[in-house]
Amino acid sequence: MPNIKSAKKRVKVIATKTMQNKAINSQLKTEIKKANAAIAAGAADKEAVVRVAIKKIDQAASKGILHKNTAARRKSALAKKLNAGA
């Protein structure tokens, strides 16, 4: 446990940021799963669901939760599945 005041604050700040990152990551995974399910089921609104998932991927990348190349790879995979299923 830290003794120095600034170190104690860093522990609090890191805990807060970790919770925010987990929430964003969880939401991102949920949207990607929804998009994959919509593509697999051949849903009528699958383009809209994929668009939302891509937006979440971009938001995570802009916040530094995903690396930009990882974000690009995931978006490409979704687009490839969408085009193959369409």
FIZA-143962 format. One record per atom (N, C-alpha, C): atom name; x, y, z. Coordinates in Angstrom, 3 decimals. Each point is the difference from the previous one (the first is absolute). Last residue first. Example, Ala and Ser with C-alpha at 12.3 -4.5 7.8 and 13.67 -1.06 7.14 Angstrom:
<nodes>
<node N <12.850 -2.250 7.080>>
<node CA <0.820 1.190 0.060>>
<node C <-0.770 1.090 0.730>>
<node N <0.290 -5.720 -0.070>>
<node CA <-0.890 1.190 0.000>>
<node C <0.900 1.200 0.000>>
</nodes>
This chain:
<nodes>
<node N <-24.282 -11.239 -47.366>>
<node CA <-1.012 0.789 -0.724>>
<node C <-0.299 -0.565 -1.370>>
<node N <3.400 -1.602 3.183>>
<node CA <-1.343 -0.421 0.342>>
<node C <-1.079 0.676 -0.812>>
<node N <4.580 1.134 -0.507>>
<node CA <-0.136 -1.409 -0.354>>
<node C <-1.409 -0.497 0.250>>
<node N <1.145 4.393 1.291>>
<node CA <-0.024 -0.100 -1.461>>
<node C <-0.161 -1.453 -0.461>>
<node N <0.465 0.866 4.645>>
<node CA <-1.236 0.631 -0.486>>
<node C <-0.126 -0.183 -1.520>>
<node N <3.961 -1.420 2.112>>
<node CA <-1.111 -0.888 0.326>>
<node C <-1.312 0.542 -0.565>>
<node N <3.781 2.723 -0.440>>
<node CA <0.165 -1.191 -0.833>>
<node C <-1.154 -0.978 0.238>>
<node N <0.301 3.829 2.714>>
<node CA <-0.416 0.361 -1.363>>
<node C <0.073 -1.212 -0.923>>
<node N <1.602 -0.519 4.397>>
<node CA <-1.453 0.191 -0.006>>
<node C <-0.508 0.296 -1.405>>
<node N <4.627 -0.278 0.590>>
<node CA <-0.604 -1.325 0.168>>
<node C <-1.523 0.092 -0.015>>
<node N <2.476 3.997 -0.071>>
<node CA <0.142 -0.709 -1.266>>
<node C <-0.666 -1.367 0.072>>
<node N <0.284 2.546 3.922>>
<node CA <-0.970 0.608 -0.925>>
<node C <0.022 -0.726 -1.336>>
<node N <3.197 -1.288 3.161>>
<node CA <-1.341 -0.415 0.436>>
<node C <-1.078 0.572 -0.918>>
<node N <4.492 1.286 -0.734>>
<node CA <-0.162 -1.425 -0.266>>
<node C <-1.401 -0.479 0.367>>
<node N <1.252 4.433 1.036>>
<node CA <-0.145 -0.156 -1.450>>
<node C <-0.245 -1.461 -0.360>>
<node N <0.956 1.003 4.474>>
<node CA <-1.315 0.536 -0.365>>
<node C <-0.252 -0.201 -1.491>>
<node N <4.216 -1.082 1.599>>
<node CA <-0.959 -0.977 0.490>>
<node C <-1.410 0.429 -0.381>>
<node N <3.441 2.981 -0.879>>
<node CA <0.049 -1.122 -0.942>>
<node C <-0.967 -1.113 0.410>>
<node N <0.493 3.820 2.812>>
<node CA <-0.662 0.366 -1.260>>
<node C <0.019 -1.138 -1.020>>
<node N <-0.184 -1.016 5.270>>
<node CA <1.013 0.529 -0.907>>
<node C <-0.659 0.260 -1.348>>
<node N <-2.897 0.158 4.542>>
<node CA <0.466 -0.898 -1.062>>
<node C <1.092 0.704 -0.789>>
<node N <-1.485 2.307 3.562>>
<node CA <-0.313 -1.318 0.562>>
<node C <0.396 -1.084 -0.992>>
<node N <0.185 4.956 -0.450>>
<node CA <1.216 -0.732 0.305>>
<node C <-0.245 -1.369 0.610>>
<node N <-3.093 3.486 -1.834>>
<node CA <0.278 0.127 1.436>>
<node C <1.239 -0.783 0.424>>
<node N <-1.595 -0.169 -4.475>>
<node CA <0.317 1.403 0.264>>
<node C <0.325 0.233 1.471>>
<node N <-1.413 -4.297 -1.427>>
<node CA <1.335 0.301 -0.524>>
<node C <0.392 1.443 0.311>>
<node N <-4.335 -1.412 1.118>>
<node CA <0.980 -0.668 0.873>>
<node C <1.423 0.303 -0.461>>
<node N <-3.523 1.566 -2.679>>
<node CA <0.035 0.725 1.268>>
<node C <1.033 -0.612 0.948>>
<node N <-0.813 -2.174 -4.098>>
<node CA <0.702 1.262 -0.210>>
<node C <0.115 0.797 1.300>>
<node N <-2.547 -3.928 0.086>>
<node CA <1.410 -0.341 -0.199>>
<node C <0.820 1.272 -0.173>>
<node N <-4.651 0.445 0.199>>
<node CA <0.548 -0.322 1.321>>
<node C <1.482 -0.352 -0.096>>
<node N <-2.308 0.719 -4.026>>
<node CA <0.110 1.265 0.738>>
<node C <0.616 -0.245 1.376>>
<node N <-1.025 -3.717 -2.605>>
<node CA <1.185 0.690 -0.533>>
<node C <0.210 1.331 0.713>>
<node N <-3.879 -2.418 1.042>>
<node CA <1.178 -0.703 0.507>>
<node C <1.285 0.684 -0.470>>
<node N <-4.092 1.591 -1.686>>
<node CA <0.126 0.334 1.427>>
<node C <1.253 -0.650 0.585>>
<node N <-1.088 -1.127 -4.407>>
<node CA <0.416 1.402 0.059>>
<node C <0.197 0.447 1.447>>
<node N <-1.820 -4.246 -0.825>>
<node CA <1.444 0.014 -0.278>>
<node C <0.533 1.423 0.078>>
<node N <-4.591 -0.532 0.398>>
<node CA <0.646 -0.573 1.182>>
<node C <1.517 -0.003 -0.176>>
<node N <-2.664 1.364 -3.643>>
<node CA <-0.064 0.994 1.077>>
<node C <0.723 -0.504 1.247>>
<node N <-0.441 -2.933 -3.648>>
<node CA <0.905 1.105 -0.357>>
<node C <0.044 1.038 1.115>>
<node N <-3.051 -3.678 0.341>>
<node CA <1.391 -0.360 0.324>>
<node C <0.985 1.108 -0.365>>
<node N <-5.144 -0.685 -0.006>>
<node CA <0.720 1.215 0.399>>
<node C <1.472 -0.260 0.291>>
<node N <-3.018 -3.524 -1.307>>
<node CA <-0.255 1.064 -0.969>>
<node C <0.822 1.254 0.306>>
<node N <1.737 -5.023 1.308>>
<node CA <-0.996 0.980 0.421>>
<node C <-0.130 1.119 -1.029>>
<node N <2.552 -4.474 0.418>>
<node CA <-0.502 0.638 -1.215>>
<node C <-1.083 1.016 0.301>>
<node N <2.845 -2.825 2.981>>
<node CA <-1.437 -0.242 -0.100>>
<node C <-0.585 0.575 -1.285>>
<node N <4.611 0.624 1.021>>
<node CA <-0.239 -1.441 -0.070>>
<node C <-1.480 -0.315 -0.205>>
<node N <1.300 4.485 0.673>>
<node CA <0.507 -0.476 -1.291>>
<node C <-0.319 -1.484 -0.165>>
<node N <-1.019 1.955 4.113>>
<node CA <-0.897 0.533 -1.027>>
<node C <0.424 -0.477 -1.391>>
<node N <2.749 -1.071 3.682>>
<node CA <-1.252 -0.751 0.069>>
<node C <-0.966 0.457 -1.085>>
<node N <4.056 2.327 0.484>>
<node CA <0.258 -1.350 -0.512>>
<node C <-1.277 -0.839 -0.004>>
<node N <-0.249 4.277 1.945>>
<node CA <0.216 0.114 -1.444>>
<node C <0.229 -1.381 -0.616>>
<node N <-0.360 0.291 4.679>>
<node CA <-1.297 0.286 -0.621>>
<node C <0.133 0.044 -1.517>>
<node N <3.953 -0.422 2.499>>
<node CA <-0.777 -1.245 0.045>>
<node C <-1.358 0.190 -0.662>>
<node N <2.669 3.794 0.487>>
<node CA <0.592 -0.887 -1.015>>
<node C <-0.760 -1.324 -0.040>>
<node N <-1.208 3.087 3.318>>
<node CA <-0.412 0.480 -1.324>>
<node C <0.553 -0.891 -1.112>>
<node N <1.323 -0.910 4.456>>
<node CA <-1.430 -0.247 -0.171>>
<node C <-0.462 0.398 -1.395>>
<node N <4.420 0.997 1.320>>
<node CA <-0.168 -1.432 -0.248>>
<node C <-1.461 -0.346 -0.259>>
<node N <0.951 4.439 1.256>>
<node CA <0.560 -0.290 -1.319>>
<node C <-0.208 -1.473 -0.360>>
<node N <-1.084 1.433 4.312>>
<node CA <-0.984 0.498 -0.959>>
<node C <0.437 -0.312 -1.427>>
<node N <3.018 -0.975 3.417>>
<node CA <-1.149 -0.890 0.105>>
<node C <-1.066 0.386 -1.019>>
<node N <3.746 2.793 0.445>>
<node CA <0.383 -1.273 -0.605>>
<node C <-1.165 -0.986 -0.012>>
<node N <-0.526 4.109 2.249>>
<node CA <0.061 0.229 -1.441>>
<node C <0.312 -1.303 -0.729>>
<node N <0.074 -0.109 4.684>>
<node CA <-1.369 0.263 -0.466>>
<node C <-0.023 0.170 -1.512>>
<node N <4.167 -0.458 2.121>>
<node CA <-0.727 -1.264 0.022>>
<node C <-1.415 0.184 -0.537>>
<node N <2.680 3.834 0.546>>
<node CA <0.485 -0.815 -1.113>>
<node C <-0.745 -1.329 -0.073>>
<node N <-0.901 2.841 3.654>>
<node CA <-0.496 0.593 -1.250>>
<node C <0.398 -0.847 -1.194>>
<node N <1.711 -1.253 4.190>>
<node CA <-1.441 -0.256 -0.057>>
<node C <-0.605 0.565 -1.296>>
<node N <4.513 0.908 0.881>>
<node CA <-0.166 -1.423 -0.288>>
<node C <-1.476 -0.342 -0.129>>
<node N <1.189 4.325 1.397>>
<node CA <0.220 -0.182 -1.436>>
<node C <-0.180 -1.455 -0.406>>
<node N <-0.258 1.034 4.589>>
<node CA <-1.108 0.638 -0.723>>
<node C <0.128 -0.237 -1.495>>
<node N <3.529 -1.447 2.754>>
<node CA <-1.192 -0.827 0.227>>
<node C <-1.196 0.551 -0.765>>
<node N <3.970 2.500 -0.024>>
<node CA <0.148 -1.204 -0.826>>
<node C <-1.219 -0.904 0.159>>
<node N <0.255 3.810 2.730>>
<node CA <-0.222 0.390 -1.395>>
<node C <0.064 -1.221 -0.914>>
<node N <1.032 -0.575 4.603>>
<node CA <-1.420 0.322 -0.189>>
<node C <-0.311 0.286 -1.467>>
<node N <4.487 -0.675 1.178>>
<node CA <-0.724 -1.257 0.174>>
<node C <-1.493 0.228 -0.246>>
<node N <2.804 3.758 0.062>>
<node CA <0.172 -0.776 -1.239>>
<node C <-0.767 -1.319 0.081>>
<node N <0.201 2.701 3.857>>
<node CA <-0.908 0.562 -1.010>>
<node C <0.103 -0.794 -1.299>>
<node N <2.968 -1.080 3.424>>
<node CA <-1.357 -0.393 0.386>>
<node C <-1.003 0.489 -1.032>>
<node N <4.406 1.388 -0.490>>
<node CA <-0.120 -1.414 -0.364>>
<node C <-1.386 -0.530 0.357>>
<node N <1.171 4.362 1.292>>
<node CA <-0.188 -0.056 -1.460>>
<node C <-0.160 -1.441 -0.478>>
<node N <0.937 0.767 4.632>>
<node CA <-1.315 0.514 -0.376>>
<node C <-0.258 -0.123 -1.509>>
<node N <3.198 -3.456 2.665>>
<node CA <0.082 1.371 -0.488>>
<node C <-1.358 0.428 -0.558>>
<node N <0.768 -4.434 1.526>>
<node CA <0.042 0.913 1.145>>
<node C <-0.043 1.449 -0.433>>
<node N <-1.855 -5.073 -2.208>>
<node CA <0.854 1.191 -0.072>>
<node C <-0.098 0.870 1.257>>
<node N <-0.463 -5.461 -0.363>>
<node CA <-0.844 1.179 0.000>>
<node C <0.887 1.239 0.000>>
</nodes>
